[in-house]
């Protein structure tokens, strides 16, 4: 018969050893993890943007944010092939108005026609396939509001040229509709983001991202 030393077997729950950390330290860890996880969505020249946005989410207290690198990317899609629909339609409409009426002026009717054209065009957005991996798609979810101004216009005998100013705005934050999305909810990056924004013990503030760019246009009469 075998005998067992029951005193040597201790099945009582063991208390895990460790040190308590503050709420701020916990948040810092999650922000660091967010930045690390963001690398799966960002590579190339625009990759630094998402890290800057995460830092602003961490320390910016909800203040608006802008960046020259982001403005450069915005200018690229405004004039780029496949994303320059509004720019081309504005150019074509100005060509049409000046060609049909040689003494056409920059009056109310002129701008009313341009406004109508812009409303029927596809505004520039970071929804290209490349934006899924270059950091722009994760940095700018959508451009919810855009404003276009004609800053300069010069007419010549047989041609014209001008400068347009584009201003766009996005919201860096997640709602319930985002985190319940079939795609987003499967990524830890978005779950951490949602937690930091919405948990009552953290409640980091979302903010507006502002984009600005100039575009040169020209045409012939």
C-alpha positions in Angstrom: 0.0 0.0 0.0 1.3 3.4 -0.9 0.9 6.4 1.4 1.0 10.0 0.4 2.2 13.0 2.3 -0.9 15.2 2.0 0.9 18.1 3.6 3.2 18.3 0.6 0.4 18.8 -1.8 -1.1 22.2 -1.8 -4.0 22.8 -4.1 -5.0 26.1 -2.7 -5.2 29.0 -5.2 -1.8 30.7 -5.6 -1.7 34.5 -5.4 0.1 35.8 -8.5 3.1 37.9 -7.8 3.2 41.4 -9.4 3.1 45.0 -8.7 0.0 47.3 -9.1 0.1 49.9 -11.8 -1.7 53.2 -12.0 -4.5 53.9 -14.5 -2.2 56.2 -16.4 0.4 53.5 -16.7 -2.2 51.1 -18.0 -3.3 53.7 -20.6 0.3 54.3 -21.6 0.7 50.5 -22.2 -2.4 50.4 -24.4 -1.3 53.4 -26.4 2.1 51.8 -27.0 0.3 48.6 -28.1 -1.9 50.7 -30.5 1.2 52.2 -32.1 2.8 48.8 -32.4 -0.3 47.2 -33.9 -0.8 50.1 -36.4 2.2 48.9 -38.4 0.1 46.3 -40.0 -1.9 49.0 -41.7 0.9 51.5 -42.5 4.1 51.3 -44.6 5.9 53.7 -46.8 6.2 57.5 -46.8 2.9 58.1 -45.0 3.4 55.5 -42.3 4.4 58.0 -39.6 0.9 59.7 -39.8 -0.9 57.1 -37.7 1.7 57.3 -34.9 1.3 61.0 -34.8 -2.5 60.7 -34.7 -2.3 58.2 -31.8 0.0 60.5 -29.9 -2.5 63.4 -30.4 -5.3 61.1 -29.3 -3.2 60.4 -26.1 -2.2 63.9 -25.3 -4.2 66.3 -27.4 -7.3 66.5 -25.2 -9.7 66.6 -28.2 -8.0 69.6 -29.9 -8.1 69.7 -33.8 -5.0 68.4 -35.5 -3.3 68.9 -38.9 0.1 67.9 -40.4 2.1 68.9 -43.5 2.6 65.2 -44.5 -1.1 64.7 -44.4 -1.7 67.9 -46.5 0.8 66.5 -49.0 -1.2 63.3 -49.3 -4.4 65.3 -49.7 -2.9 67.3 -52.5 -1.8 64.0 -54.1 -5.4 62.6 -54.3 -6.9 65.9 -55.4 -4.7 65.9 -58.5 -4.0 62.2 -58.9 -5.3 59.9 -61.7 -8.5 58.2 -60.6 -9.2 60.6 -57.7 -9.2 63.9 -59.5 -12.8 63.8 -60.7 -13.9 67.1 -59.1 -10.8 68.9 -60.4 -11.4 67.7 -63.9 -15.1 68.6 -63.8 -14.3 72.1 -62.6 -11.7 72.6 -65.4 -14.2 71.3 -68.0 -17.0 73.5 -66.8 -14.8 76.6 -66.9 -13.6 75.7 -70.4 -17.2 75.3 -71.4 -18.4 78.6 -70.0 -15.5 80.6 -71.4 -15.8 78.9 -74.8 -19.5 79.5 -75.2 -19.4 83.0 -74.0 -16.2 85.0 -74.7 -17.1 87.8 -72.3 -18.1 85.5 -69.5 -17.5 87.0 -66.0 -17.0 85.5 -62.6 -20.5 86.3 -61.5 -23.2 84.6 -59.5 -24.2 82.4 -62.5 -20.6 81.4 -63.1 -20.1 80.1 -59.6 -23.6 78.6 -59.4 -22.7 76.3 -62.4 -19.4 75.4 -60.8 -21.2 74.5 -57.5 -23.7 72.3 -59.4 -20.8 70.5 -61.1 -19.0 69.9 -57.8 -22.1 68.5 -56.2 -22.3 65.9 -59.0 -18.7 64.9 -58.8 -16.7 62.4 -56.7 -14.8 64.2 -54.0 -11.2 63.1 -53.3 -10.9 60.4 -50.5 -8.4 58.0 -49.3 -10.2 54.9 -50.5 -7.7 53.6 -53.0 -6.4 50.0 -52.7 -3.0 51.4 -51.7 -4.5 53.4 -48.9 -5.2 50.1 -47.0 -1.5 49.6 -46.5 0.2 53.0 -46.8 -1.2 54.4 -43.5 -3.7 56.8 -45.1 -6.7 54.5 -44.9 -6.2 53.9 -41.2 -5.3 57.6 -40.5 -8.3 59.2 -42.4 -11.3 56.9 -42.2 -13.3 59.3 -44.4 -13.4 63.0 -45.4 -16.8 64.0 -44.1 -16.7 67.7 -45.1 -14.9 69.4 -47.9 -14.8 73.1 -49.0 -13.4 74.3 -52.3 -12.5 77.9 -53.0 -11.3 79.6 -56.2 -8.4 81.7 -54.8 -6.9 83.0 -58.1 -8.1 83.2 -61.7 -6.3 84.7 -64.7 -7.7 84.8 -68.2 -5.6 85.2 -71.3 -6.4 85.5 -75.0 -6.7 81.8 -75.6 -6.2 80.2 -72.2 -6.8 80.6 -68.5 -5.3 79.4 -65.2 -6.3 79.4 -61.6 -5.6 78.2 -58.1 -8.1 76.2 -56.0 -8.0 75.8 -52.2 -9.3 72.6 -50.8 -10.2 72.2 -47.1 -11.3 68.8 -45.7 -12.1 67.4 -42.3 -12.3 64.0 -40.7 -13.2 62.8 -37.3 -10.6 60.6 -35.5 -12.8 58.5 -33.3 -14.8 55.3 -33.3 -18.5 54.8 -32.7 -20.5 51.7 -31.9 -21.2 51.2 -35.7 -17.5 51.0 -36.3 -16.5 48.5 -33.6 -19.4 46.2 -34.5 -18.3 46.2 -38.1 -17.4 42.7 -39.2 -13.9 43.8 -40.3 -12.9 46.2 -37.5 -14.0 44.1 -34.6 -11.6 41.4 -35.5 -8.6 43.6 -35.0 -7.1 44.3 -31.6 -6.0 47.7 -32.7 -9.6 48.9 -33.1 -10.8 47.2 -29.9 -8.1 49.1 -27.9 -9.0 52.3 -29.6 -12.7 51.9 -28.8 -11.9 51.0 -25.2 -9.6 54.0 -24.6 -12.2 56.4 -26.1 -15.4 55.0 -24.5 -14.5 53.4 -21.1 -15.5 55.7 -18.3 -12.2 55.3 -16.5 -10.2 56.5 -19.6 -12.5 58.5 -21.9 -9.8 59.9 -24.2 -11.3 62.5 -26.5 -11.7 62.0 -30.3 -10.8 65.1 -32.4 -11.2 66.7 -35.8 -8.4 66.2 -38.4 -8.0 69.1 -40.8 -6.6 68.8 -44.3 -5.6 71.7 -46.5 -4.2 71.8 -50.1 -3.9 74.0 -53.1 -4.3 72.8 -56.7 -3.4 74.5 -59.9 -5.8 74.2 -62.9 -5.6 75.6 -66.4 -7.5 75.3 -69.7 -8.0 76.7 -73.1 -10.7 78.8 -74.6 
